[in-house]
């Protein structure tokens, strides 16, 4: 994925994979933790995953710290990984959206300070309304409510203390 100042762009999402023999590893800003291979030197340098996130965005925050420390984050097109989408949260309607929205707000608030945080919040309101509207049009009111509540908590409550524990 590519990280913008106020949003994330998924790279290769819902597109056919390139022919592995034709593509070298592709440098990205972040990758999903479902299929990360991490050298132990990275943990030694930057610590572990940040426990403030619990579900979602912990991988993006980890990749951000790794890149700041000079490590490269890349996607290997010749890899094949099977991942059960949202298996941890699929039994409770709206739970995935709650954590996704809350942690999105926490992640971007941690990335910005002062006036930039205000600009992020103003940018986030249309995104929030669009996402909730999409869920309501798809007849998923629990998902819409979960996303709204998570976003509200992530935007309004003080940022959680803590950070990434060290090994």
mmCIF file of the C-alpha atoms, coordinates in Angstrom:
data_MODEL
# 
_entry.id   MODEL 
# 
loop_
_atom_site.group_PDB 
_atom_site.id 
_atom_site.type_symbol 
_atom_site.label_atom_id 
_atom_site.label_alt_id 
_atom_site.label_comp_id 
_atom_site.label_asym_id 
_atom_site.label_entity_id 
_atom_site.label_seq_id 
_atom_site.pdbx_PDB_ins_code 
_atom_site.Cartn_x 
_atom_site.Cartn_y 
_atom_site.Cartn_z 
_atom_site.occupancy 
_atom_site.B_iso_or_equiv 
_atom_site.pdbx_formal_charge 
_atom_site.auth_seq_id 
_atom_site.auth_comp_id 
_atom_site.auth_asym_id 
_atom_site.auth_atom_id 
_atom_site.pdbx_PDB_model_num 
ATOM 1   C CA . UNK A 1 1   ? 0.000   0.000   0.000   1.00 0.00 ? 1   UNK A CA 1 
ATOM 2   C CA . UNK A 1 2   ? 0.978   3.602   -0.476  1.00 0.00 ? 2   UNK A CA 1 
ATOM 3   C CA . UNK A 1 3   ? 0.524   6.071   2.360   1.00 0.00 ? 3   UNK A CA 1 
ATOM 4   C CA . UNK A 1 4   ? -0.669  9.578   1.653   1.00 0.00 ? 4   UNK A CA 1 
ATOM 5   C CA . UNK A 1 5   ? -0.832  12.312  4.249   1.00 0.00 ? 5   UNK A CA 1 
ATOM 6   C CA . UNK A 1 6   ? -4.490  11.554  5.021   1.00 0.00 ? 6   UNK A CA 1 
ATOM 7   C CA . UNK A 1 7   ? -5.300  8.227   3.401   1.00 0.00 ? 7   UNK A CA 1 
ATOM 8   C CA . UNK A 1 8   ? -4.052  4.826   2.276   1.00 0.00 ? 8   UNK A CA 1 
ATOM 9   C CA . UNK A 1 9   ? -4.048  3.589   -1.288  1.00 0.00 ? 9   UNK A CA 1 
ATOM 10  C CA . UNK A 1 10  ? -4.172  -0.173  -1.664  1.00 0.00 ? 10  UNK A CA 1 
ATOM 11  C CA . UNK A 1 11  ? -1.833  -1.369  -4.402  1.00 0.00 ? 11  UNK A CA 1 
ATOM 12  C CA . UNK A 1 12  ? -2.908  -4.388  -6.403  1.00 0.00 ? 12  UNK A CA 1 
ATOM 13  C CA . UNK A 1 13  ? -6.161  -4.838  -4.476  1.00 0.00 ? 13  UNK A CA 1 
ATOM 14  C CA . UNK A 1 14  ? -8.720  -6.778  -6.525  1.00 0.00 ? 14  UNK A CA 1 
ATOM 15  C CA . UNK A 1 15  ? -6.424  -6.901  -9.552  1.00 0.00 ? 15  UNK A CA 1 
ATOM 16  C CA . UNK A 1 16  ? -4.835  -9.965  -11.133 1.00 0.00 ? 16  UNK A CA 1 
ATOM 17  C CA . UNK A 1 17  ? -1.369  -10.693 -9.845  1.00 0.00 ? 17  UNK A CA 1 
ATOM 18  C CA . UNK A 1 18  ? 1.464   -10.090 -12.296 1.00 0.00 ? 18  UNK A CA 1 
ATOM 19  C CA . UNK A 1 19  ? 3.356   -13.036 -13.688 1.00 0.00 ? 19  UNK A CA 1 
ATOM 20  C CA . UNK A 1 20  ? 5.888   -13.746 -10.915 1.00 0.00 ? 20  UNK A CA 1 
ATOM 21  C CA . UNK A 1 21  ? 8.795   -14.447 -13.231 1.00 0.00 ? 21  UNK A CA 1 
ATOM 22  C CA . UNK A 1 22  ? 8.395   -11.004 -14.799 1.00 0.00 ? 22  UNK A CA 1 
ATOM 23  C CA . UNK A 1 23  ? 8.244   -8.874  -11.669 1.00 0.00 ? 23  UNK A CA 1 
ATOM 24  C CA . UNK A 1 24  ? 10.911  -8.203  -9.055  1.00 0.00 ? 24  UNK A CA 1 
ATOM 25  C CA . UNK A 1 25  ? 9.946   -7.264  -5.478  1.00 0.00 ? 25  UNK A CA 1 
ATOM 26  C CA . UNK A 1 26  ? 7.972   -4.023  -5.411  1.00 0.00 ? 26  UNK A CA 1 
ATOM 27  C CA . UNK A 1 27  ? 8.863   -1.409  -2.785  1.00 0.00 ? 27  UNK A CA 1 
ATOM 28  C CA . UNK A 1 28  ? 5.819   -0.162  -0.887  1.00 0.00 ? 28  UNK A CA 1 
ATOM 29  C CA . UNK A 1 29  ? 5.139   2.067   2.103   1.00 0.00 ? 29  UNK A CA 1 
ATOM 30  C CA . UNK A 1 30  ? 3.440   -0.749  4.033   1.00 0.00 ? 30  UNK A CA 1 
ATOM 31  C CA . UNK A 1 31  ? 2.190   -4.307  3.672   1.00 0.00 ? 31  UNK A CA 1 
ATOM 32  C CA . UNK A 1 32  ? -0.412  -6.329  5.550   1.00 0.00 ? 32  UNK A CA 1 
ATOM 33  C CA . UNK A 1 33  ? 0.857   -8.396  8.477   1.00 0.00 ? 33  UNK A CA 1 
ATOM 34  C CA . UNK A 1 34  ? -1.038  -11.483 7.323   1.00 0.00 ? 34  UNK A CA 1 
ATOM 35  C CA . UNK A 1 35  ? 2.008   -12.407 5.248   1.00 0.00 ? 35  UNK A CA 1 
ATOM 36  C CA . UNK A 1 36  ? 4.983   -10.465 6.596   1.00 0.00 ? 36  UNK A CA 1 
ATOM 37  C CA . UNK A 1 37  ? 8.458   -11.885 6.760   1.00 0.00 ? 37  UNK A CA 1 
ATOM 38  C CA . UNK A 1 38  ? 10.471  -9.735  9.165   1.00 0.00 ? 38  UNK A CA 1 
ATOM 39  C CA . UNK A 1 39  ? 14.174  -10.005 9.873   1.00 0.00 ? 39  UNK A CA 1 
ATOM 40  C CA . UNK A 1 40  ? 14.915  -10.062 13.620  1.00 0.00 ? 40  UNK A CA 1 
ATOM 41  C CA . UNK A 1 41  ? 17.175  -7.008  13.150  1.00 0.00 ? 41  UNK A CA 1 
ATOM 42  C CA . UNK A 1 42  ? 14.077  -4.941  12.440  1.00 0.00 ? 42  UNK A CA 1 
ATOM 43  C CA . UNK A 1 43  ? 12.589  -5.858  15.824  1.00 0.00 ? 43  UNK A CA 1 
ATOM 44  C CA . UNK A 1 44  ? 15.917  -5.097  17.495  1.00 0.00 ? 44  UNK A CA 1 
ATOM 45  C CA . UNK A 1 45  ? 15.969  -1.657  15.877  1.00 0.00 ? 45  UNK A CA 1 
ATOM 46  C CA . UNK A 1 46  ? 12.347  -0.518  16.229  1.00 0.00 ? 46  UNK A CA 1 
ATOM 47  C CA . UNK A 1 47  ? 10.634  -2.793  18.762  1.00 0.00 ? 47  UNK A CA 1 
ATOM 48  C CA . UNK A 1 48  ? 7.525   -4.898  18.377  1.00 0.00 ? 48  UNK A CA 1 
ATOM 49  C CA . UNK A 1 49  ? 4.061   -4.143  17.024  1.00 0.00 ? 49  UNK A CA 1 
ATOM 50  C CA . UNK A 1 50  ? 2.341   -1.235  18.777  1.00 0.00 ? 50  UNK A CA 1 
ATOM 51  C CA . UNK A 1 51  ? -0.226  -2.703  21.187  1.00 0.00 ? 51  UNK A CA 1 
ATOM 52  C CA . UNK A 1 52  ? -2.446  0.384   20.999  1.00 0.00 ? 52  UNK A CA 1 
ATOM 53  C CA . UNK A 1 53  ? -3.884  -0.903  17.729  1.00 0.00 ? 53  UNK A CA 1 
ATOM 54  C CA . UNK A 1 54  ? -4.981  -4.457  18.679  1.00 0.00 ? 54  UNK A CA 1 
ATOM 55  C CA . UNK A 1 55  ? -6.716  -5.132  15.328  1.00 0.00 ? 55  UNK A CA 1 
ATOM 56  C CA . UNK A 1 56  ? -5.882  -3.315  12.107  1.00 0.00 ? 56  UNK A CA 1 
ATOM 57  C CA . UNK A 1 57  ? -3.285  -0.653  11.337  1.00 0.00 ? 57  UNK A CA 1 
ATOM 58  C CA . UNK A 1 58  ? -0.670  -2.232  13.627  1.00 0.00 ? 58  UNK A CA 1 
ATOM 59  C CA . UNK A 1 59  ? 1.064   -3.522  10.506  1.00 0.00 ? 59  UNK A CA 1 
ATOM 60  C CA . UNK A 1 60  ? 0.934   -0.142  8.769   1.00 0.00 ? 60  UNK A CA 1 
ATOM 61  C CA . UNK A 1 61  ? 2.323   1.622   11.830  1.00 0.00 ? 61  UNK A CA 1 
ATOM 62  C CA . UNK A 1 62  ? 5.087   -1.020  12.124  1.00 0.00 ? 62  UNK A CA 1 
ATOM 63  C CA . UNK A 1 63  ? 6.055   -0.570  8.465   1.00 0.00 ? 63  UNK A CA 1 
ATOM 64  C CA . UNK A 1 64  ? 6.101   3.209   8.932   1.00 0.00 ? 64  UNK A CA 1 
ATOM 65  C CA . UNK A 1 65  ? 8.557   2.895   11.828  1.00 0.00 ? 65  UNK A CA 1 
ATOM 66  C CA . UNK A 1 66  ? 10.662  0.373   9.904   1.00 0.00 ? 66  UNK A CA 1 
ATOM 67  C CA . UNK A 1 67  ? 10.940  2.676   6.897   1.00 0.00 ? 67  UNK A CA 1 
ATOM 68  C CA . UNK A 1 68  ? 11.860  5.620   9.152   1.00 0.00 ? 68  UNK A CA 1 
ATOM 69  C CA . UNK A 1 69  ? 14.642  3.449   10.581  1.00 0.00 ? 69  UNK A CA 1 
ATOM 70  C CA . UNK A 1 70  ? 15.992  2.794   7.087   1.00 0.00 ? 70  UNK A CA 1 
ATOM 71  C CA . UNK A 1 71  ? 14.513  -0.635  6.379   1.00 0.00 ? 71  UNK A CA 1 
ATOM 72  C CA . UNK A 1 72  ? 12.796  -1.440  3.108   1.00 0.00 ? 72  UNK A CA 1 
ATOM 73  C CA . UNK A 1 73  ? 9.215   -2.703  2.885   1.00 0.00 ? 73  UNK A CA 1 
ATOM 74  C CA . UNK A 1 74  ? 8.360   -4.642  -0.251  1.00 0.00 ? 74  UNK A CA 1 
ATOM 75  C CA . UNK A 1 75  ? 5.899   -7.015  -1.837  1.00 0.00 ? 75  UNK A CA 1 
ATOM 76  C CA . UNK A 1 76  ? 7.216   -10.221 -3.414  1.00 0.00 ? 76  UNK A CA 1 
ATOM 77  C CA . UNK A 1 77  ? 4.952   -11.039 -6.371  1.00 0.00 ? 77  UNK A CA 1 
ATOM 78  C CA . UNK A 1 78  ? 6.140   -14.639 -6.517  1.00 0.00 ? 78  UNK A CA 1 
ATOM 79  C CA . UNK A 1 79  ? 4.688   -15.321 -3.045  1.00 0.00 ? 79  UNK A CA 1 
ATOM 80  C CA . UNK A 1 80  ? 1.384   -17.075 -2.554  1.00 0.00 ? 80  UNK A CA 1 
ATOM 81  C CA . UNK A 1 81  ? -0.502  -16.630 0.714   1.00 0.00 ? 81  UNK A CA 1 
ATOM 82  C CA . UNK A 1 82  ? -3.987  -17.734 1.671   1.00 0.00 ? 82  UNK A CA 1 
ATOM 83  C CA . UNK A 1 83  ? -5.616  -15.633 4.353   1.00 0.00 ? 83  UNK A CA 1 
ATOM 84  C CA . UNK A 1 84  ? -9.104  -16.010 5.806   1.00 0.00 ? 84  UNK A CA 1 
ATOM 85  C CA . UNK A 1 85  ? -10.456 -12.470 5.575   1.00 0.00 ? 85  UNK A CA 1 
ATOM 86  C CA . UNK A 1 86  ? -11.646 -11.017 8.907   1.00 0.00 ? 86  UNK A CA 1 
ATOM 87  C CA . UNK A 1 87  ? -11.831 -14.439 10.582  1.00 0.00 ? 87  UNK A CA 1 
ATOM 88  C CA . UNK A 1 88  ? -11.097 -12.918 14.000  1.00 0.00 ? 88  UNK A CA 1 
ATOM 89  C CA . UNK A 1 89  ? -14.006 -10.476 13.890  1.00 0.00 ? 89  UNK A CA 1 
ATOM 90  C CA . UNK A 1 90  ? -16.536 -12.014 11.508  1.00 0.00 ? 90  UNK A CA 1 
ATOM 91  C CA . UNK A 1 91  ? -18.890 -13.375 14.190  1.00 0.00 ? 91  UNK A CA 1 
ATOM 92  C CA . UNK A 1 92  ? -19.898 -9.955  15.524  1.00 0.00 ? 92  UNK A CA 1 
ATOM 93  C CA . UNK A 1 93  ? -21.466 -7.561  13.028  1.00 0.00 ? 93  UNK A CA 1 
ATOM 94  C CA . UNK A 1 94  ? -19.758 -4.171  13.097  1.00 0.00 ? 94  UNK A CA 1 
ATOM 95  C CA . UNK A 1 95  ? -16.740 -5.293  15.141  1.00 0.00 ? 95  UNK A CA 1 
ATOM 96  C CA . UNK A 1 96  ? -14.349 -5.252  12.169  1.00 0.00 ? 96  UNK A CA 1 
ATOM 97  C CA . UNK A 1 97  ? -15.546 -1.803  11.133  1.00 0.00 ? 97  UNK A CA 1 
ATOM 98  C CA . UNK A 1 98  ? -15.286 -0.486  14.705  1.00 0.00 ? 98  UNK A CA 1 
ATOM 99  C CA . UNK A 1 99  ? -11.610 -1.460  15.023  1.00 0.00 ? 99  UNK A CA 1 
ATOM 100 C CA . UNK A 1 100 ? -10.820 -0.453  11.449  1.00 0.00 ? 100 UNK A CA 1 
ATOM 101 C CA . UNK A 1 101 ? -12.254 3.045   11.967  1.00 0.00 ? 101 UNK A CA 1 
ATOM 102 C CA . UNK A 1 102 ? -10.836 3.566   15.455  1.00 0.00 ? 102 UNK A CA 1 
ATOM 103 C CA . UNK A 1 103 ? -7.349  2.468   14.474  1.00 0.00 ? 103 UNK A CA 1 
ATOM 104 C CA . UNK A 1 104 ? -7.415  4.489   11.260  1.00 0.00 ? 104 UNK A CA 1 
ATOM 105 C CA . UNK A 1 105 ? -8.013  7.596   13.360  1.00 0.00 ? 105 UNK A CA 1 
ATOM 106 C CA . UNK A 1 106 ? -5.353  6.669   15.927  1.00 0.00 ? 106 UNK A CA 1 
ATOM 107 C CA . UNK A 1 107 ? -2.801  5.919   13.185  1.00 0.00 ? 107 UNK A CA 1 
ATOM 108 C CA . UNK A 1 108 ? -3.292  9.184   11.315  1.00 0.00 ? 108 UNK A CA 1 
ATOM 109 C CA . UNK A 1 109 ? -3.521  11.231  14.512  1.00 0.00 ? 109 UNK A CA 1 
ATOM 110 C CA . UNK A 1 110 ? -0.169  9.772   15.593  1.00 0.00 ? 110 UNK A CA 1 
ATOM 111 C CA . UNK A 1 111 ? 1.289   10.751  12.210  1.00 0.00 ? 111 UNK A CA 1 
ATOM 112 C CA . UNK A 1 112 ? 0.200   14.392  12.497  1.00 0.00 ? 112 UNK A CA 1 
ATOM 113 C CA . UNK A 1 113 ? 0.658   17.131  15.036  1.00 0.00 ? 113 UNK A CA 1 
ATOM 114 C CA . UNK A 1 114 ? -1.197  20.367  15.770  1.00 0.00 ? 114 UNK A CA 1 
ATOM 115 C CA . UNK A 1 115 ? -2.642  22.026  12.651  1.00 0.00 ? 115 UNK A CA 1 
ATOM 116 C CA . UNK A 1 116 ? -1.968  18.954  10.486  1.00 0.00 ? 116 UNK A CA 1 
ATOM 117 C CA . UNK A 1 117 ? -4.179  16.956  12.844  1.00 0.00 ? 117 UNK A CA 1 
ATOM 118 C CA . UNK A 1 118 ? -6.991  19.442  12.284  1.00 0.00 ? 118 UNK A CA 1 
ATOM 119 C CA . UNK A 1 119 ? -6.564  19.171  8.488   1.00 0.00 ? 119 UNK A CA 1 
ATOM 120 C CA . UNK A 1 120 ? -6.648  15.401  8.790   1.00 0.00 ? 120 UNK A CA 1 
ATOM 121 C CA . UNK A 1 121 ? -9.896  15.530  10.780  1.00 0.00 ? 121 UNK A CA 1 
ATOM 122 C CA . UNK A 1 122 ? -11.507 17.850  8.223   1.00 0.00 ? 122 UNK A CA 1 
ATOM 123 C CA . UNK A 1 123 ? -10.371 15.534  5.431   1.00 0.00 ? 123 UNK A CA 1 
ATOM 124 C CA . UNK A 1 124 ? -11.714 12.513  7.290   1.00 0.00 ? 124 UNK A CA 1 
ATOM 125 C CA . UNK A 1 125 ? -15.327 13.682  7.662   1.00 0.00 ? 125 UNK A CA 1 
ATOM 126 C CA . UNK A 1 126 ? -16.273 13.149  3.972   1.00 0.00 ? 126 UNK A CA 1 
ATOM 127 C CA . UNK A 1 127 ? -14.497 9.765   4.007   1.00 0.00 ? 127 UNK A CA 1 
ATOM 128 C CA . UNK A 1 128 ? -16.449 8.786   7.106   1.00 0.00 ? 128 UNK A CA 1 
ATOM 129 C CA . UNK A 1 129 ? -19.797 9.845   5.615   1.00 0.00 ? 129 UNK A CA 1 
ATOM 130 C CA . UNK A 1 130 ? -19.050 8.038   2.351   1.00 0.00 ? 130 UNK A CA 1 
ATOM 131 C CA . UNK A 1 131 ? -18.062 4.800   4.109   1.00 0.00 ? 131 UNK A CA 1 
ATOM 132 C CA . UNK A 1 132 ? -21.131 4.837   6.365   1.00 0.00 ? 132 UNK A CA 1 
ATOM 133 C CA . UNK A 1 133 ? -23.394 5.642   3.417   1.00 0.00 ? 133 UNK A CA 1 
ATOM 134 C CA . UNK A 1 134 ? -21.946 2.727   1.468   1.00 0.00 ? 134 UNK A CA 1 
ATOM 135 C CA . UNK A 1 135 ? -22.580 0.335   4.357   1.00 0.00 ? 135 UNK A CA 1 
ATOM 136 C CA . UNK A 1 136 ? -26.166 1.579   4.739   1.00 0.00 ? 136 UNK A CA 1 
ATOM 137 C CA . UNK A 1 137 ? -26.823 1.193   0.989   1.00 0.00 ? 137 UNK A CA 1 
ATOM 138 C CA . UNK A 1 138 ? -25.517 -2.386  1.284   1.00 0.00 ? 138 UNK A CA 1 
ATOM 139 C CA . UNK A 1 139 ? -28.016 -3.003  4.084   1.00 0.00 ? 139 UNK A CA 1 
ATOM 140 C CA . UNK A 1 140 ? -25.300 -3.359  6.750   1.00 0.00 ? 140 UNK A CA 1 
ATOM 141 C CA . UNK A 1 141 ? -26.455 -0.996  9.524   1.00 0.00 ? 141 UNK A CA 1 
ATOM 142 C CA . UNK A 1 142 ? -24.356 -2.756  12.202  1.00 0.00 ? 142 UNK A CA 1 
ATOM 143 C CA . UNK A 1 143 ? -21.239 -2.190  10.093  1.00 0.00 ? 143 UNK A CA 1 
ATOM 144 C CA . UNK A 1 144 ? -22.180 1.464   9.578   1.00 0.00 ? 144 UNK A CA 1 
ATOM 145 C CA . UNK A 1 145 ? -22.754 1.933   13.313  1.00 0.00 ? 145 UNK A CA 1 
ATOM 146 C CA . UNK A 1 146 ? -19.531 0.119   14.178  1.00 0.00 ? 146 UNK A CA 1 
ATOM 147 C CA . UNK A 1 147 ? -17.534 2.322   11.806  1.00 0.00 ? 147 UNK A CA 1 
ATOM 148 C CA . UNK A 1 148 ? -19.171 5.500   13.097  1.00 0.00 ? 148 UNK A CA 1 
ATOM 149 C CA . UNK A 1 149 ? -18.536 4.593   16.761  1.00 0.00 ? 149 UNK A CA 1 
ATOM 150 C CA . UNK A 1 150 ? -14.950 3.536   16.110  1.00 0.00 ? 150 UNK A CA 1 
ATOM 151 C CA . UNK A 1 151 ? -14.203 6.691   14.119  1.00 0.00 ? 151 UNK A CA 1 
ATOM 152 C CA . UNK A 1 152 ? -15.779 8.891   16.765  1.00 0.00 ? 152 UNK A CA 1 
ATOM 153 C CA . UNK A 1 153 ? -13.740 7.275   19.540  1.00 0.00 ? 153 UNK A CA 1 
ATOM 154 C CA . UNK A 1 154 ? -10.568 7.455   17.479  1.00 0.00 ? 154 UNK A CA 1 
ATOM 155 C CA . UNK A 1 155 ? -11.103 11.122  16.630  1.00 0.00 ? 155 UNK A CA 1 
ATOM 156 C CA . UNK A 1 156 ? -12.354 12.414  19.977  1.00 0.00 ? 156 UNK A CA 1 
ATOM 157 C CA . UNK A 1 157 ? -10.738 10.435  22.778  1.00 0.00 ? 157 UNK A CA 1 
ATOM 158 C CA . UNK A 1 158 ? -7.181  11.251  23.833  1.00 0.00 ? 158 UNK A CA 1 
ATOM 159 C CA . UNK A 1 159 ? -4.601  9.178   22.032  1.00 0.00 ? 159 UNK A CA 1 
ATOM 160 C CA . UNK A 1 160 ? -3.830  6.011   23.945  1.00 0.00 ? 160 UNK A CA 1 
ATOM 161 C CA . UNK A 1 161 ? -0.557  6.072   25.830  1.00 0.00 ? 161 UNK A CA 1 
ATOM 162 C CA . UNK A 1 162 ? 2.038   3.458   25.208  1.00 0.00 ? 162 UNK A CA 1 
ATOM 163 C CA . UNK A 1 163 ? 3.594   2.410   21.989  1.00 0.00 ? 163 UNK A CA 1 
ATOM 164 C CA . UNK A 1 164 ? 5.608   -0.446  20.657  1.00 0.00 ? 164 UNK A CA 1 
ATOM 165 C CA . UNK A 1 165 ? 7.145   -2.628  23.334  1.00 0.00 ? 165 UNK A CA 1 
ATOM 166 C CA . UNK A 1 166 ? 10.737  -3.670  22.924  1.00 0.00 ? 166 UNK A CA 1 
ATOM 167 C CA . UNK A 1 167 ? 11.857  -7.264  22.831  1.00 0.00 ? 167 UNK A CA 1 
# 
